[in-house]
Amino acid sequence: MSKKIFFLIILFFPFNIFSQELNCRVSVNYQQVTTTNTQIFQDLQRDISDFMNTTQWTNYVFDYHERIECSILINIIQFDGVDNFVATLQVSSSRPVYDASLTTSLFKFKEADGTFKFQYIQNQPIEFNENAFTTELAYGLAFYAYIIIGYDFDTFSELGGSEFFDKAQTIVNIAQSSPNKALWRSMGTNHEDNRYFLAKFLTDANYQSFRIAQYKYHLKGLDLMTTDITTARNNVAESIELIKQVYQKRPENFLVQIWIESKRSEIINIFSEAPSAEAKRVAQSLKLIDVTNSDQYDKMGSTY
């Protein structure tokens, strides 16, 4: 059952049936540490995978093939030989393009090196309580589960991911008791690339244009490419203008940079055969928000 049909069903026939939402591939890299206890890293990888893929994060129904594709890479930097870890966390997600054998990147974010500090005890389950802080590991994983789901829902319904971004914000609020300030708290204007600001920007009405752009870019843009390329391309162009609005309000908003990094090649391909005037208009906006890669957008519309 497609998510587009699914949203119509839940609108007229609300119900509560539980299913797993994520198909999360987990990788734990421990090449930087020296230890004889390598089993703990394999157990950590298994338990994180179980936690992400078997937790019921929402009340919505997903067919098996509709689960959200995502990945988590944890690069272990330090290990005390018992149960304390220092790591770097990287998260990404994608979604299929309608009527095409393609996927498109939705979210890709790498936390600052060595900021993910957590405890993991073998043979103990990872437990998450949405009302009270449990562990750094559980809360970090749950935070990104809701971010991933929110991003996905935003592409199928305008502002459709709001409830999940609100849950991510709640996690941030509760995690203020965590000693890990670098991830959960405001660190000033030079550090606006942590979980605190990720949740803040995604729930702030001042930056809703960014989220509306996700819907217009994906459902009204990419998903129409095989049936109405002109309309699809126009909607992609409109989504880029919405992204530009966010950039102009706050150039340091790192959501824009996350987005452009994941979409740059895709956008260039979309407009590679567009009429020259159209491609130049889009390129002008892209050069504003992606200055260091501005020359790449000269490729667009080159065949006209």
MARDRENSE-964151 format. One record per residue: residue number from 1; x, y, z of N, C-alpha, C in turn. Coordinates in Angstrom, 3 decimals. Layout:
N
NUM:X:Y:Z:X:Y:Z:X:Y:Z
...
***
This chain:
304
1:0.849:-1.194:0.000:0.000:0.000:0.000:0.881:1.239:0.000
2:0.720:2.116:-0.977:1.574:3.298:-1.060:1.253:4.259:0.073
3:2.264:5.063:0.472:2.058:6.011:1.559:1.079:7.101:1.163
4:1.016:7.438:-0.154:0.050:8.454:-0.581:-1.378:7.975:-0.315
5:-1.667:6.733:-0.658:-2.984:6.170:-0.357:-3.167:6.035:1.137
6:-2.100:5.663:1.812:-2.137:5.463:3.259:-2.571:6.717:3.998
7:-2.088:7.889:3.560:-2.458:9.120:4.241:-3.955:9.410:4.075
8:-4.523:9.056:2.902:-5.962:9.240:2.716:-6.749:8.295:3.614
9:-6.260:7.076:3.773:-6.956:6.098:4.607:-6.992:6.541:6.059
10:-5.842:6.985:6.585:-5.817:7.357:7.999:-6.603:8.629:8.244
11:-6.825:9.451:7.156:-7.611:10.654:7.312:-9.075:10.327:7.560
12:-9.587:9.338:6.837:-11.005:9.016:6.922:-11.310:7.819:7.812
13:-10.334:6.960:8.043:-10.554:5.772:8.848:-9.435:5.631:9.875
14:-9.430:6.500:10.905:-8.356:6.419:11.901:-8.390:5.105:12.651
15:-7.190:4.542:12.901:-7.099:3.298:13.647:-5.712:3.188:14.231
16:-5.523:2.281:15.148:-4.232:2.072:15.782:-3.786:0.627:15.595
17:-2.935:0.411:14.610:-2.340:-0.888:14.397:-0.833:-0.674:14.402
18:-0.094:-1.518:15.090:1.328:-1.297:15.265:2.141:-2.101:14.251
19:3.214:-1.504:13.799:4.154:-2.217:12.951:5.497:-1.513:13.038
20:6.530:-2.217:12.638:7.855:-1.615:12.643:8.016:-0.707:11.418
21:8.641:0.439:11.643:8.714:1.457:10.610:10.054:1.522:9.891
22:11.102:1.029:10.525:12.448:1.226:10.004:13.086:-0.066:9.501
23:13.841:0.072:8.440:14.753:-0.979:7.993:16.151:-0.384:8.112
24:16.702:-0.483:9.294:17.930:0.232:9.634:19.129:-0.705:9.601
25:20.094:-0.356:8.787:21.345:-1.109:8.706:22.353:-0.449:9.648
26:22.909:-1.243:10.535:23.804:-0.726:11.573:25.202:-1.282:11.373
27:26.174:-0.407:11.471:27.570:-0.824:11.370:28.360:-0.182:12.507
28:29.094:-0.992:13.233:29.972:-0.514:14.302:31.411:-0.784:13.887
29:32.172:0.277:13.714:33.568:0.176:13.302:34.459:0.390:14.520
30:35.314:-0.578:14.823:36.173:-0.476:16.008:37.657:-0.622:15.656
31:38.003:-0.288:14.443:39.379:-0.449:13.988:40.362:0.467:14.711
32:39.855:1.552:15.295:40.754:2.495:15.957:41.104:2.103:17.397
33:40.449:1.075:17.914:40.721:0.680:19.297:41.404:-0.684:19.322
34:42.196:-0.887:20.367:42.886:-2.160:20.557:42.296:-2.874:21.763
35:41.745:-4.042:21.543:41.156:-4.819:22.628:41.042:-6.277:22.202
36:41.040:-7.140:23.188:40.840:-8.571:22.899:39.361:-8.926:22.914
37:38.541:-8.046:23.465:37.104:-8.310:23.574:36.367:-7.725:22.370
38:36.515:-8.348:21.210:35.836:-7.851:20.020:34.362:-8.250:19.980
39:33.982:-9.226:20.781:32.593:-9.674:20.797:31.650:-8.560:21.240
40:32.140:-7.687:22.098:31.276:-6.620:22.606:30.824:-5.693:21.482
41:31.652:-5.496:20.478:31.285:-4.634:19.363:30.246:-5.309:18.469
42:30.381:-6.611:18.304:29.382:-7.354:17.535:28.037:-7.357:18.258
43:28.087:-7.499:19.577:26.850:-7.466:20.363:26.216:-6.080:20.314
44:27.052:-5.058:20.388:26.552:-3.684:20.306:25.846:-3.455:18.981
45:26.452:-3.876:17.900:25.843:-3.718:16.582:24.509:-4.454:16.500
46:24.473:-5.675:17.005:23.238:-6.465:16.975:22.145:-5.804:17.799
47:22.491:-5.342:18.992:21.476:-4.783:19.884:20.946:-3.446:19.377
48:21.804:-2.644:18.759:21.327:-1.395:18.174:20.381:-1.688:17.015
49:20.751:-2.663:16.188:19.890:-3.049:15.072:18.530:-3.522:15.578
50:18.527:-4.356:16.599:17.263:-4.841:17.168:16.435:-3.679:17.715
51:17.104:-2.773:18.408:16.408:-1.631:19.005:15.750:-0.760:17.935
52:16.475:-0.436:16.899:15.940:0.438:15.855:14.840:-0.235:15.043
53:15.000:-1.524:14.775:14.105:-2.206:13.840:12.914:-2.893:14.482
54:12.951:-3.113:15.782:11.824:-3.795:16.424:11.009:-2.886:17.335
55:11.528:-1.715:17.662:10.745:-0.761:18.455:9.592:-0.226:17.612
56:8.430:-0.100:18.208:7.267:0.462:17.524:7.263:1.966:17.792
57:7.727:2.734:16.825:7.927:4.165:17.005:6.667:4.979:16.787
58:5.707:4.425:16.046:4.479:5.173:15.728:3.279:4.251:15.848
59:2.100:4.830:15.623:0.867:4.043:15.580:0.418:3.767:14.147
60:1.271:4.066:13.199:0.896:3.928:11.803:1.273:2.561:11.250
61:0.614:2.221:10.158:0.832:0.925:9.514:1.800:1.074:8.340
62:2.801:0.231:8.308:3.733:0.166:7.183:3.733:-1.265:6.667
63:3.544:-1.427:5.356:3.809:-2.727:4.771:5.305:-3.003:4.872
64:5.658:-4.272:4.782:7.073:-4.639:4.926:7.951:-3.854:3.952
65:7.505:-3.726:2.698:8.311:-3.053:1.677:8.293:-1.540:1.822
66:7.452:-1.015:2.702:7.371:0.433:2.902:8.247:0.926:4.049
67:8.893:0.020:4.735:9.742:0.456:5.843:10.785:1.450:5.360
68:11.113:2.395:6.192:12.031:3.466:5.813:13.462:2.945:5.820
69:14.117:3.101:4.690:15.514:2.668:4.575:16.419:3.687:5.263
70:17.242:3.213:6.164:18.145:4.112:6.869:19.376:3.340:7.329
71:20.375:4.074:7.758:21.600:3.429:8.224:22.211:4.233:9.361
72:22.912:3.518:10.224:23.647:4.118:11.325:25.059:3.560:11.317
73:26.012:4.455:11.302:27.417:4.072:11.385:27.995:4.648:12.669
74:28.522:3.786:13.505:29.161:4.219:14.746:30.641:3.866:14.661
75:31.454:4.893:14.656:32.896:4.710:14.574:33.482:4.865:15.975
76:33.901:3.761:16.563:34.419:3.781:17.936:35.831:4.372:17.937
77:36.015:5.379:18.760:37.323:6.041:18.864:38.060:5.598:20.126
78:37.302:5.430:21.217:37.892:4.990:22.480:36.984:3.967:23.141
79:37.607:3.015:23.843:36.878:1.997:24.596:37.705:1.664:25.828
80:37.074:1.730:27.009:37.825:1.523:28.257:38.046:0.048:28.588
81:37.602:-0.844:27.714:37.782:-2.264:27.944:36.672:-2.897:28.747
82:35.728:-2.069:29.217:34.621:-2.596:30.037:33.280:-2.270:29.381
83:32.823:-1.013:29.519:31.502:-0.685:28.982:31.333:0.782:28.584
84:32.402:1.539:28.552:32.312:2.955:28.186:32.963:3.202:26.829
85:32.253:3.970:25.989:32.672:4.177:24.611:32.676:5.663:24.267
86:33.612:6.044:23.427:33.625:7.360:22.791:33.597:7.100:21.290
87:32.643:7.733:20.600:32.443:7.392:19.195:31.978:8.595:18.393
88:31.948:8.395:17.086:31.349:9.344:16.154:30.158:8.662:15.500
89:29.038:9.358:15.464:27.795:8.788:14.940:27.429:9.441:13.617
90:27.083:8.605:12.649:26.615:9.093:11.355:25.302:8.402:11.005
91:24.318:9.192:10.562:22.977:8.683:10.293:22.546:9.117:8.895
92:21.867:8.241:8.188:21.332:8.607:6.870:20.031:7.870:6.611
93:19.225:8.430:5.704:17.982:7.765:5.304:17.668:8.119:3.861
94:16.819:7.313:3.253:16.440:7.531:1.859:15.015:7.055:1.643
95:14.497:7.337:0.476:13.169:6.844:0.103:13.127:6.558:-1.382
96:12.267:5.631:-1.815:12.179:5.344:-3.252:11.482:6.478:-3.997
97:11.781:6.591:-5.280:11.098:7.526:-6.157:9.979:6.772:-6.852
98:8.791:7.356:-6.860:7.615:6.680:-7.414:7.822:6.319:-8.892
99:7.450:5.092:-9.215:7.459:4.595:-10.584:8.848:4.651:-11.214
100:9.852:4.456:-10.383:11.228:4.454:-10.893:12.062:3.531:-10.006
101:13.063:2.941:-10.580:13.934:2.040:-9.813:15.063:2.852:-9.179
102:14.684:3.932:-8.529:15.648:4.850:-7.935:15.294:5.132:-6.491
103:16.304:5.498:-5.723:16.065:6.025:-4.387:16.695:7.409:-4.307
104:16.191:8.212:-3.380:16.727:9.550:-3.194:17.078:9.757:-1.731
105:18.185:10.395:-1.493:18.635:10.643:-0.126:17.736:11.676:0.546
106:17.347:11.419:1.791:16.530:12.356:2.552:17.337:13.063:3.633
107:18.102:12.294:4.388:18.787:12.853:5.550:20.146:12.191:5.675
108:21.163:13.010:5.837:22.505:12.483:6.032:23.256:13.435:6.932
109:23.643:12.925:8.096:24.255:13.801:9.090:25.320:13.059:9.882
110:26.460:13.692:10.003:27.564:13.149:10.789:27.818:14.078:11.970
111:27.731:13.535:13.171:27.995:14.328:14.353:29.492:14.628:14.467
112:29.820:15.629:15.259:31.220:15.986:15.455:31.986:14.797:16.023
113:33.216:14.644:15.584:34.032:13.493:15.982:34.168:13.395:17.505
114:33.926:12.192:18.001:34.144:11.908:19.408:33.134:12.487:20.371
115:31.995:12.951:19.860:30.998:13.557:20.756:29.982:12.554:21.297
116:29.893:11.381:20.671:28.930:10.373:21.119:29.589:9.506:22.194
117:29.313:9.833:23.446:29.895:9.120:24.583:28.777:8.373:25.299
118:28.929:7.057:25.408:27.839:6.270:25.965:28.368:5.029:26.670
119:27.482:4.429:27.441:27.781:3.170:28.127:26.925:2.068:27.510
120:27.551:0.932:27.300:26.822:-0.231:26.793:27.276:-1.449:27.574
121:26.314:-2.143:28.164:26.601:-3.342:28.951:26.047:-4.557:28.210
122:26.913:-5.505:27.931:26.488:-6.699:27.227:25.399:-7.438:27.990
123:24.494:-8.018:27.206:23.393:-8.835:27.742:22.363:-8.022:28.518
124:22.412:-6.702:28.361:21.367:-5.853:28.927:20.675:-5.128:27.782
125:19.347:-5.152:27.751:18.624:-4.529:26.642:18.795:-3.008:26.645
126:18.707:-2.422:25.464:18.694:-0.963:25.334:17.265:-0.514:25.613
127:17.075:0.237:26.674:15.730:0.607:27.110:15.503:2.106:26.932
128:14.380:2.425:26.301:14.006:3.821:26.063:12.693:4.126:26.768
129:12.672:5.204:27.533:11.467:5.701:28.191:11.259:7.125:27.729
130:10.181:7.375:26.993:9.988:8.698:26.412:9.680:9.768:27.444
131:9.457:9.369:28.684:9.116:10.335:29.735:10.249:10.601:30.715
132:11.313:9.814:30.648:12.420:9.990:31.590:13.709:9.508:30.947
133:14.781:10.245:31.158:16.062:9.898:30.561:16.541:8.545:31.075
134:16.926:7.683:30.140:17.412:6.356:30.519:18.929:6.294:30.338
135:19.370:6.176:29.078:20.809:6.133:28.807:21.127:6.996:27.595
136:22.385:7.370:27.485:22.827:8.169:26.341:22.618:7.396:25.041
137:22.868:6.111:25.073:22.716:5.290:23.877:21.262:5.231:23.436
138:20.366:4.912:24.345:18.948:4.788:24.009:18.367:6.108:23.520
139:18.704:7.186:24.205:18.130:8.483:23.838:18.699:8.994:22.520
140:19.962:8.740:22.263:20.535:9.146:20.986:19.906:8.400:19.820
141:19.724:7.103:19.969:19.115:6.299:18.908:17.649:6.669:18.691
142:16.912:6.848:19.769:15.499:7.223:19.658:15.344:8.588:18.993
143:16.219:9.511:19.348:16.188:10.841:18.730:16.269:10.718:17.215
144:17.222:9.949:16.726:17.384:9.845:15.276:16.295:8.992:14.630
145:15.719:8.070:15.360:14.585:7.326:14.816:13.440:8.283:14.471
146:13.151:9.205:15.377:12.070:10.163:15.125:12.447:11.175:14.048
147:13.706:11.577:13.992:14.143:12.481:12.926:13.977:11.803:11.567
148:14.394:10.553:11.465:14.285:9.805:10.210:12.826:9.675:9.785
149:11.964:9.308:10.715:10.544:9.143:10.391:9.922:10.482:10.008
150:10.286:11.540:10.728:9.762:12.866:10.416:10.143:13.323:9.019
151:11.403:13.121:8.663:11.839:13.477:7.310:11.040:12.718:6.265
152:10.842:11.423:6.484:10.113:10.606:5.520:8.668:11.081:5.372
153:7.990:11.312:6.479:6.589:11.744:6.427:6.449:13.119:5.785
154:7.420:13.985:5.968:7.364:15.308:5.350:7.369:15.232:3.837
155:7.914:14.168:3.259:7.969:14.059:1.804:6.669:13.532:1.204
156:5.788:12.996:2.020:4.523:12.451:1.519:3.321:13.312:1.863
157:3.466:14.220:2.804:2.383:15.099:3.204:2.988:16.394:3.734
158:2.451:17.526:3.330:3.027:18.810:3.745:3.042:18.927:5.268
159:4.229:19.089:5.821:4.457:19.163:7.266:3.985:17.888:7.977
160:3.975:16.777:7.240:3.467:15.516:7.786:4.302:14.936:8.907
161:5.544:15.382:9.028:6.423:14.825:10.062:6.408:15.562:11.372
162:5.484:16.515:11.536:5.498:17.386:12.714:5.485:16.622:14.027
163:4.632:15.621:14.144:4.515:14.921:15.427:5.813:14.207:15.795
164:6.569:13.800:14.798:7.814:13.078:15.081:8.961:14.038:15.405
165:8.960:15.175:14.749:9.945:16.193:15.124:9.650:16.738:16.526
166:8.373:16.815:16.873:8.013:17.226:18.243:8.521:16.207:19.260
167:8.439:14.932:18.898:8.958:13.898:19.801:10.477:14.015:19.942
168:11.142:14.321:18.838:12.591:14.526:18.898:12.921:15.713:19.791
169:12.111:16.777:19.699:12.327:17.946:20.558:12.104:17.600:22.024
170:11.109:16.757:22.301:10.861:16.319:23.673:12.057:15.544:24.211
171:12.635:14.704:23.375:13.825:13.954:23.779:14.959:14.917:24.134
172:15.146:15.937:23.320:16.173:16.938:23.610:15.907:17.613:24.947
173:14.659:17.962:25.196:14.310:18.630:26.447:14.626:17.755:27.653
174:14.268:16.481:27.566:14.513:15.568:28.678:16.007:15.305:28.836
175:16.728:15.271:27.707:18.152:14.953:27.739:19.011:16.103:28.264
176:18.396:17.196:28.657:19.172:18.280:29.250:19.865:17.835:30.531
177:19.384:16.751:31.122:20.030:16.212:32.327:21.284:15.412:32.000
178:21.501:15.134:30.700:22.684:14.385:30.298:23.943:15.240:30.474
179:25.055:14.629:30.888:26.307:15.388:30.997:26.930:15.722:29.645
180:26.404:15.160:28.567:26.972:15.361:27.240:26.440:16.658:26.615
181:27.010:17.766:27.017:26.538:19.073:26.577:26.729:19.285:25.079
182:27.760:18.708:24.507:28.069:18.946:23.102:26.970:18.472:22.163
183:26.164:17.502:22.591:25.119:16.950:21.732:23.737:17.512:22.008
184:23.432:17.769:23.249:22.057:18.036:23.652:21.747:19.498:23.968
185:22.753:20.361:24.020:22.512:21.732:24.463:23.010:22.754:23.452
186:22.523:23.983:23.629:22.979:25.084:22.804:24.415:25.422:23.182
187:25.275:25.444:22.153:26.686:25.704:22.419:27.152:27.027:21.811
188:26.213:27.877:21.392:26.599:29.145:20.789:26.576:29.089:19.271
189:26.755:30.222:18.646:26.581:30.327:17.196:27.618:29.544:16.401
190:28.736:29.174:17.011:29.764:28.429:16.286:29.552:26.920:16.336
191:28.490:26.478:17.004:28.286:25.043:17.181:26.827:24.657:16.896
192:26.256:25.211:15.858:24.853:24.945:15.560:24.703:23.722:14.661
193:25.362:22.638:15.018:25.251:21.429:14.214:25.137:20.201:15.108
194:24.370:20.333:16.195:24.184:19.200:17.084:22.701:18.845:17.181
195:22.358:17.923:18.068:20.975:17.464:18.179:20.040:18.576:18.646
196:20.554:19.420:19.509:19.746:20.537:20.016:19.240:21.396:18.861
197:20.143:21.813:17.985:19.754:22.703:16.899:19.028:21.958:15.777
198:19.323:20.696:15.599:18.595:19.916:14.608:17.107:19.891:14.951
199:16.782:19.592:16.201:15.379:19.584:16.624:14.792:20.994:16.610
200:15.572:21.961:17.040:15.099:23.345:17.094:14.688:23.844:15.719
201:15.560:23.664:14.728:15.270:24.174:13.390:14.085:23.448:12.750
202:13.943:22.151:13.034:12.856:21.374:12.418:11.499:21.643:13.059
203:11.481:22.234:14.239:10.212:22.537:14.916:9.915:24.027:14.961
204:10.802:24.846:14.455:10.634:26.300:14.487:9.814:26.747:13.279
205:8.698:27.444:13.532:7.819:27.896:12.454:8.526:28.842:11.495
206:9.573:29.504:11.945:10.314:30.417:11.076:10.998:29.703:9.928
207:11.206:28.388:10.086:11.913:27.624:9.061:11.028:26.560:8.427
208:9.713:26.749:8.502:8.799:25.768:7.915:8.972:25.646:6.406
209:9.462:26.687:5.785:9.670:26.637:4.331:10.581:25.484:3.953
210:11.551:25.190:4.811:12.444:24.066:4.541:11.662:22.768:4.454
211:10.742:22.575:5.378:9.985:21.327:5.411:8.946:21.261:4.299
212:8.318:22.370:3.985:7.372:22.393:2.865:8.095:22.062:1.567
213:9.342:22.499:1.478:10.143:22.206:0.288:10.355:20.711:0.109
214:10.445:19.958:1.207:10.642:18.513:1.102:9.449:17.843:0.421
215:8.254:18.289:0.772:7.034:17.758:0.160:6.974:18.119:-1.321
216:7.256:19.376:-1.619:7.172:19.836:-3.013:8.266:19.184:-3.871
217:9.437:19.025:-3.317:10.549:18.429:-4.056:10.302:16.956:-4.354
218:9.793:16.219:-3.360:9.685:14.768:-3.512:8.344:14.329:-4.096
219:7.245:14.564:-3.398:5.950:14.070:-3.885:5.497:14.807:-5.138
220:5.710:16.123:-5.162:5.262:16.928:-6.306:6.336:17.106:-7.371
221:7.531:16.659:-7.048:8.625:16.787:-7.999:9.132:15.454:-8.487
222:9.996:14.813:-7.721:10.603:13.552:-8.154:9.570:12.497:-8.527
223:8.499:12.396:-7.738:7.516:11.338:-7.977:6.716:11.551:-9.268
224:6.812:12.732:-9.860:6.092:13.009:-11.108:6.999:12.977:-12.333
225:8.273:12.709:-12.133:9.239:12.827:-13.222:8.919:11.926:-14.418
226:8.363:10.762:-14.173:8.105:9.838:-15.280:6.780:10.119:-15.985
227:5.925:10.942:-15.377:4.601:11.188:-15.964:4.415:12.619:-16.457
228:5.062:13.577:-15.822:4.900:14.990:-16.207:6.169:15.740:-15.826
229:7.186:15.619:-16.644:8.498:16.143:-16.286:8.502:17.667:-16.156
230:7.687:18.352:-16.939:7.660:19.813:-16.876:7.124:20.293:-15.533
231:5.991:19.742:-15.129:5.425:20.089:-13.821:6.358:19.678:-12.695
232:6.922:18.491:-12.834:7.835:17.997:-11.803:9.031:18.925:-11.644
233:9.607:19.350:-12.752:10.773:20.218:-12.698:10.409:21.589:-12.129
234:9.232:22.075:-12.472:8.774:23.355:-11.911:8.639:23.268:-10.397
235:8.120:22.151:-9.913:7.952:21.987:-8.471:9.292:21.843:-7.759
236:10.228:21.176:-8.392:11.577:21.101:-7.823:12.185:22.503:-7.742
237:11.996:23.291:-8.807:12.507:24.666:-8.812:11.872:25.487:-7.694
238:10.567:25.308:-7.480:9.883:26.031:-6.402:10.408:25.602:-5.037
239:10.723:24.319:-4.898:11.257:23.842:-3.616:12.622:24.480:-3.334
240:13.413:24.670:-4.365:14.722:25.305:-4.196:14.557:26.756:-3.763
241:13.541:27.432:-4.273:13.271:28.804:-3.833:12.879:28.832:-2.356
242:12.141:27.836:-1.905:11.777:27.752:-0.485:13.019:27.528:0.380
243:13.911:26.680:-0.098:15.173:26.450:0.618:15.980:27.748:0.684
244:15.971:28.499:-0.399:16.701:29.768:-0.437:16.155:30.740:0.607
245:14.841:30.729:0.791:14.234:31.602:1.802:14.789:31.299:3.190
246:14.933:30.020:3.488:15.473:29.620:4.787:16.917:30.081:4.909
247:17.673:29.901:3.857:19.072:30.326:3.862:19.181:31.829:4.104
248:18.328:32.601:3.458:18.388:34.048:3.600:18.003:34.507:5.004
249:17.128:33.760:5.648:16.768:34.093:7.027:17.911:33.815:7.987
250:18.609:32.675:7.748:19.686:32.275:8.649:20.706:31.452:7.868
251:21.693:32.119:7.300:22.676:31.393:6.474:23.382:30.266:7.208
252:23.503:30.368:8.534:24.205:29.334:9.291:23.314:28.149:9.645
253:22.047:28.167:9.204:21.156:27.035:9.450:21.695:25.811:8.705
254:22.214:24.845:9.467:22.919:23.736:8.821:21.985:22.747:8.137
255:20.670:22.863:8.336:19.733:22.014:7.596:19.893:22.228:6.093
256:20.120:23.468:5.704:20.275:23.781:4.288:21.512:23.093:3.725
257:22.607:23.116:4.472:23.826:22.482:3.995:23.701:20.964:3.942
258:23.012:20.380:4.930:22.744:18.937:4.886:21.974:18.597:3.613
259:20.975:19.420:3.319:20.106:19.173:2.177:20.864:19.284:0.862
260:21.605:20.366:0.708:22.289:20.584:-0.571:23.373:19.545:-0.799
261:24.021:19.083:0.260:25.041:18.046:0.101:24.438:16.750:-0.446
262:23.218:16.442:0.001:22.594:15.186:-0.420:21.877:15.309:-1.764
263:21.563:16.536:-2.176:20.753:16.733:-3.379:21.501:17.330:-4.566
264:22.729:17.781:-4.373:23.442:18.532:-5.410:23.479:17.786:-6.746
265:23.988:16.575:-6.736:24.119:15.812:-7.982:22.763:15.523:-8.607
266:21.802:15.224:-7.772:20.456:14.914:-8.248:19.841:16.130:-8.946
267:19.987:17.300:-8.365:19.431:18.522:-8.944:20.116:18.839:-10.273
268:21.424:18.717:-10.305:22.155:18.975:-11.546:21.655:18.051:-12.652
269:21.392:16.803:-12.305:20.881:15.850:-13.290:19.473:16.225:-13.759
270:18.631:16.652:-12.824:17.249:17.023:-13.158:17.213:18.166:-14.171
271:18.101:19.146:-13.978:18.070:20.340:-14.838:19.119:20.306:-15.952
272:19.757:19.164:-16.126:20.795:19.068:-17.158:20.225:19.241:-18.557
273:18.958:18.871:-18.740:18.332:19.008:-20.049:17.167:19.986:-20.016
274:17.143:20.841:-19.019:16.093:21.858:-18.925:16.383:22.995:-19.898
275:15.346:23.739:-20.292:15.592:24.938:-21.105:16.597:25.850:-20.415
276:17.442:26.475:-21.185:18.547:27.257:-20.637:18.095:28.322:-19.648
277:17.028:29.053:-19.974:16.556:30.132:-19.098:16.107:29.583:-17.749
278:15.399:28.452:-17.786:14.934:27.823:-16.544:16.112:27.348:-15.705
279:17.057:26.694:-16.350:18.232:26.182:-15.639:19.036:27.307:-15.013
280:19.162:28.424:-15.719:19.933:29.550:-15.191:19.263:30.162:-13.966
281:17.928:30.233:-13.971:17.207:30.769:-12.800:17.458:29.894:-11.577
282:17.371:28.584:-11.770:17.595:27.656:-10.663:19.051:27.719:-10.210
283:19.959:27.781:-11.155:21.386:27.836:-10.823:21.719:29.072:-10.005
284:21.064:30.174:-10.296:21.314:31.405:-9.558:20.993:31.237:-8.076
285:19.879:30.566:-7.784:19.503:30.328:-6.383:20.461:29.344:-5.725
286:20.831:28.305:-6.459:21.728:27.297:-5.902:23.110:27.873:-5.612
287:23.578:28.757:-6.471:24.883:29.380:-6.248:24.890:30.258:-5.010
288:23.729:30.789:-4.663:23.631:31.606:-3.453:23.764:30.764:-2.201
289:23.125:29.598:-2.188:23.125:28.785:-0.972:24.260:27.767:-0.931
290:24.943:27.588:-2.050:26.022:26.603:-2.134:27.224:27.230:-2.828
291:27.742:28.279:-2.225:28.764:29.119:-2.860:30.009:28.326:-3.260
292:30.470:27.457:-2.377:31.739:26.760:-2.637:31.653:25.789:-3.815
293:30.439:25.446:-4.223:30.271:24.525:-5.353:29.523:25.185:-6.506
294:29.566:26.502:-6.561:28.759:27.243:-7.536:29.084:26.882:-8.981
295:30.338:26.546:-9.265:30.709:26.243:-10.638:30.043:24.981:-11.171
296:29.645:24.087:-10.259:29.026:22.835:-10.703:27.658:23.069:-11.358
297:26.998:24.173:-10.980:25.660:24.422:-11.502:25.681:25.025:-12.911
298:26.871:25.338:-13.414:26.986:25.778:-14.788:26.724:24.643:-15.771
299:26.741:23.412:-15.268:26.478:22.249:-16.116:25.002:22.146:-16.511
300:24.140:22.804:-15.752:22.701:22.635:-15.964:22.248:23.388:-17.208
301:21.418:22.715:-18.002:20.884:23.338:-19.197:21.887:23.502:-20.309
302:23.002:22.802:-20.224:24.084:22.994:-21.188:23.747:22.459:-22.574
303:22.710:21.615:-22.658:22.364:21.038:-23.953:21.446:21.947:-24.766
304:21.059:23.110:-24.183:20.139:24.015:-24.886:20.866:25.287:-25.299
***
